[in-house]
């Protein structure tokens, strides 16, 4: 099983840069980049909530489950 992070897709749809989003979510651009590239091992609910609030989306828009 694999979790796919679609943060880059939502950022493109909302026309928001990595630096702008990191400021609004209050996490470093490096940590946001790790999440965006799918290399993160975990995400805090508070971060997910902030991302959804700023990007005006649902958690399912950002995270996708893919079976092997």
N, C-alpha and C positions, 0 to 999 in steps of 0.2 A: 504494500500500500504506500501511497505517496500523497503528500499534501502539496498542491501547486499554489503559489502565491501570485495573484494577479494584480498586485499593487501597481506595477508599471502600466497596465492597461487602464486602470481607473485614473491614474495620474494623467495619462494622455487624453482620456475622455474629458477630464476636468481642466485640462490645460494648466497644470500646476507643476512647478519645478521641484526637484528634490530638496533644494535649499529652502524654498518657500514652505514646503510641507513640513520639513524638519523643524523650522521655527514655530509653526503653528501647533505642531504636536508636542513640541518641547522635548525632542530627542535629537541626538547628534546626527549629522548627515551620514557619518560612517555607519552608525547602527541602523539607520533607515535604509541605507544601501544594502546592508547585509540581509535585511528583511525583504527588500525589493528583489534581490537576486535569488531568493529562495534558500539561502545558506543558513538562515536562523534556525535554531533548534527549538525555540519557544517564543511566545509572544504574550505579554501581559494583557489581561482583559482591559485595563485602563488605556493601554496604547491602542488596542483594537477599537475601543469605544471612541477615542479621540480621532483616529483615522476615519472611522465611519461618519462621525459628526462633521468633520471638515470636508470630506469627499462626498457627503450626502449619499451614502450607500449602505448596504447591509453587509454583515460579516461574510455572507455567502458570495458576495460580489468580489471579495478580496481573497478568499480561501476556497480551494476546490479539492475534493477528494478524488484521487484517481487510483483504481485498482490495477494490480499488475496483470 
